[in-house]
């Protein structure tokens, strides 16, 4: 039987802002066995009936691109101490994969993604809301490197997508969610002071909820 509710942390911020580095600092503070990380970009909507050429033009940086209802249901199950079968998104095919990842509940649940603070229903489930900030040019360089290295993209297609949707959607949807944050981390993962503050909060909260 659980003796406490999990600590649910939302990590939002623009693409390439350093959210992964911040998430890793939480893992280091709490211990890997105590943390479950749920990436929002695993919850892009499935679109099997859409031709590949049209899927390749999908705007992945607007709220409607995400299956937020499924994400909230999974967060509710994880908060209740139940595991979920998290979807997997295939960024080469621009569609949801038939595979899933068994994701267990943990004392610390981290929901990470560009628009984690946009959906009101998801925000209600967050114990701590964090916005990871970084200069636009640095974020673009990190995204370019990631998409070419990890997602099989050509550099020019990444640049075109950034101009067409990523930057305007960031300005329209992502940046305004900063107002919902309890903690804003400037300079992303390079801000060691902010990361130390976050780590102390996580560690202290876990000790308190364990009755220590």
C-alpha positions in Angstrom: 0.0 0.0 0.0 1.3 3.5 -0.9 2.0 5.7 2.1 2.1 9.0 0.1 1.0 10.5 -3.2 3.7 10.8 -5.9 5.5 14.0 -6.6 4.4 15.0 -10.1 6.6 17.4 -11.9 5.8 19.1 -15.2 8.8 20.2 -17.3 7.9 22.5 -20.1 9.8 24.8 -22.4 10.8 25.3 -26.0 12.5 22.7 -28.1 16.1 22.3 -27.2 15.8 24.4 -24.0 17.5 21.7 -21.8 14.5 19.9 -20.4 16.3 16.5 -20.7 19.2 17.9 -18.6 16.8 19.1 -16.0 15.0 15.8 -15.9 18.4 14.0 -15.4 19.1 16.3 -12.4 15.8 15.1 -10.9 16.8 11.5 -11.5 20.1 12.2 -9.8 18.4 13.8 -6.8 15.8 11.1 -6.3 17.5 8.0 -7.6 16.7 6.3 -10.9 14.6 3.7 -9.1 12.3 6.4 -7.8 11.6 8.3 -11.0 9.4 7.7 -14.0 9.8 10.1 -16.9 6.9 10.4 -19.4 7.8 12.3 -22.6 4.9 14.3 -24.0 6.2 13.7 -27.6 5.4 10.0 -27.2 1.7 11.1 -27.3 1.5 12.7 -30.7 -1.7 11.6 -32.3 -1.8 8.5 -34.5 -2.6 9.3 -38.1 -2.5 5.9 -40.0 -5.1 7.0 -42.6 -3.1 10.1 -43.6 -0.8 9.7 -46.6 2.9 9.9 -45.8 3.4 13.2 -47.7 0.7 14.8 -45.7 2.0 13.3 -42.4 5.4 14.8 -43.2 3.7 18.3 -43.2 2.1 17.8 -39.8 2.5 20.7 -37.4 4.0 19.0 -34.4 4.3 22.2 -32.3 0.7 23.0 -31.8 -1.5 21.7 -29.0 -3.8 19.8 -31.3 -0.9 17.6 -32.4 -1.0 15.8 -29.0 -3.4 13.2 -27.7 -3.7 15.0 -24.4 -6.7 13.0 -23.3 -4.7 9.8 -23.4 -1.7 11.4 -21.7 -4.0 12.7 -18.8 -5.5 9.2 -18.5 -2.1 7.6 -18.2 -0.9 10.2 -15.7 -4.0 9.4 -13.6 -3.1 5.7 -13.6 0.5 6.4 -12.7 -0.6 8.7 -9.8 -2.9 5.8 -8.7 0.2 3.5 -8.6 -0.7 1.6 -11.8 1.6 1.0 -14.7 0.7 2.1 -18.2 1.6 1.0 -21.8 3.1 4.2 -23.1 2.8 4.8 -26.8 5.9 5.2 -29.0 6.1 7.7 -31.8 8.0 6.9 -35.0 9.5 10.2 -36.2 10.7 8.7 -39.4 7.3 7.5 -40.5 5.5 10.5 -38.8 3.1 8.2 -37.1 2.5 6.3 -33.9 4.4 3.0 -33.7 2.5 -0.2 -32.9 5.0 -0.8 -30.1 4.4 0.4 -26.6 6.7 0.8 -23.5 5.6 -0.6 -20.1 5.9 2.4 -17.8 5.7 1.8 -14.0 4.5 4.2 -11.3 7.1 5.8 -9.1 7.4 8.2 -6.2 8.5 10.9 -8.6 6.6 11.3 -11.9 8.2 13.7 -14.5 6.0 14.8 -17.5 8.4 16.4 -20.0 7.5 18.3 -23.2 7.1 21.6 -25.0 3.4 22.1 -24.1 3.1 20.3 -20.7 1.9 23.5 -19.1 -0.6 24.3 -21.9 -3.4 21.8 -21.1 -5.4 22.8 -18.0 -6.4 19.2 -17.1 -2.7 18.2 -17.1 -1.7 21.2 -15.1 -4.2 20.3 -12.4 -2.3 17.0 -11.8 1.1 18.6 -11.4 2.6 19.2 -8.0 5.4 21.4 -9.4 5.3 23.2 -12.7 8.7 24.1 -14.2 9.5 26.1 -17.3 13.0 25.6 -18.8 14.2 28.6 -20.7 17.0 29.2 -23.1 18.0 31.6 -25.9 16.3 31.0 -29.2 19.5 30.5 -31.2 20.8 27.9 -28.7 17.5 26.0 -28.8 17.5 25.9 -32.6 21.1 24.5 -32.7 20.2 21.8 -30.2 17.1 20.8 -32.2 19.0 20.7 -35.4 21.6 18.4 -33.9 19.1 16.2 -32.2 16.8 15.7 -35.3 19.6 14.9 -37.6 21.3 12.6 -35.1 18.4 10.8 -33.5 15.4 11.2 -35.9 16.9 10.6 -39.3 16.2 14.1 -40.6 18.0 16.1 -43.2 19.3 19.4 -42.0 17.4 21.4 -44.6 14.1 19.9 -43.6 14.7 20.7 -40.0 15.5 24.3 -40.9 12.4 24.6 -43.1 10.2 23.1 -40.3 11.7 25.5 -37.7 10.8 28.5 -39.9 7.4 27.2 -40.9 6.0 25.9 -37.6 8.5 25.6 -34.7 9.3 29.2 -34.1 5.8 30.7 -34.7 4.2 28.0 -32.6 6.7 28.6 -29.8 5.8 32.3 -29.8 2.1 31.6 -29.9 1.7 28.6 -27.6 4.9 27.6 -25.7 6.3 30.9 -24.4 2.9 32.1 -22.9 2.8 28.9 -20.7 5.6 30.4 -18.7 3.0 32.3 -16.7 1.8 28.9 -15.2 5.2 27.9 -13.9 6.1 27.7 -10.2 9.8 27.7 -11.2 11.5 29.2 -14.3 15.0 27.9 -15.1 16.9 30.4 -17.3 19.7 29.0 -19.4 18.3 25.5 -19.2 20.6 22.8 -18.0 23.5 25.2 -17.6 21.9 26.9 -14.6 23.5 24.9 -11.8 22.1 27.0 -9.1 18.5 26.5 -10.3 19.2 22.7 -10.7 20.5 22.5 -7.2 17.4 24.3 -5.9 15.2 21.8 -7.8 17.2 18.8 -6.6 16.9 20.0 -3.0 13.1 20.4 -3.3 12.8 16.9 -4.8 14.9 15.3 -2.1 13.2 17.2 0.8 9.8 16.4 -0.6 10.5 12.7 -0.9 11.9 12.6 2.7 8.9 14.3 4.0 6.4 12.1 2.2 8.3 9.0 3.5 7.9 10.3 7.0 11.6 11.0 7.4 
